[in-house]
Amino acid sequence: MWQRWFRVAGRFVQFGWFCLSTLWDFWWSVRPLEKAAGRRDYRARAEWSNRHARRLARVLRLKVESAGAPPPAQIYCANHLGYLDIVTLVAVSPMVFVSKAEVRDWPVVGWLTQCAGTIYLQRERKGDLLEVARQFDPVIEAGIPVVIFLEGTSSGGDDVLPFRPSLLAPAVAAGWKVAPVGLDYGVSDGTVAADVAYWGEMTFGPHFVNLLGKRSLRGRVAFGAARETGPDRKQLAAVLREEVVALRAKA
């Protein structure tokens, strides 16, 4: 037991240094570029988050494995197990995420996601979807894929929930290509549903402390092929879910 708490304490100190140094790097490497350009630089933000996600993975003892290369698509559609998905995905390649709005107000994590260029969605407000869709454009123009979690919530990872087609509307309207992405995890001690996934009635603080105590974690990202959207987003959502399920089954 004492070994676990020793790991937690040591990694918490490492995480604190990670947060300070990461935010410092943002203000010195990204903000000057944005001030000179007079706008957000989504490529610089995505590359910044890619660089530091690899650092955070080392702090968490998270080994990230990638199956296939990131496809040439504007929208990546992934299953969702929790906040660790963002670290796992962006450690592979620069990306920008659509996230629930309340993440913006989380201590420390909210700051980091804002710096990464995250697009926030208030799911209970249908009109907010139109505003979110407009925010896709500058990210796509910068050549950075946008990651959307079409399940609409996180799960324990035993199955992939039905995909909701509403967030596919911008891709269908603009003719952007989409690609399925399958995510799954392994943990040295415990289970994915109880110790890695962040879902149900879990709260961030206790979950994160427990995660810091794990000896090692494994995250696997499997990329599928890019495809045209077609006119029917409901059909597209169903096809993408099937492809994500198949990608995870190959783990």
Secondary structure, 3 states (H helix, E strand, C coil): CHHHHHHHHHHHHHHHHHHHHHHHHHHHHHHHHHHHHCCCCHHHHHHHHHHHHHHHHHHCCEEEEEECCCCCCCEEEECCCCCHHHHHHHCCCCCEEEEEHHHHHCCCHHHHHHHCCCEEECCCCCCHHHHHHHHHHHHHHCCCCEEEECCCCCCCCCCCCCCCCHHHHHHHHHCCCEEEEEEEEEECCCCHHHHCCCCCCCCHHHHHHHHHCCCCEEEEEEECCCECCCCCHHHHHHHHHHHHHHHHHCC
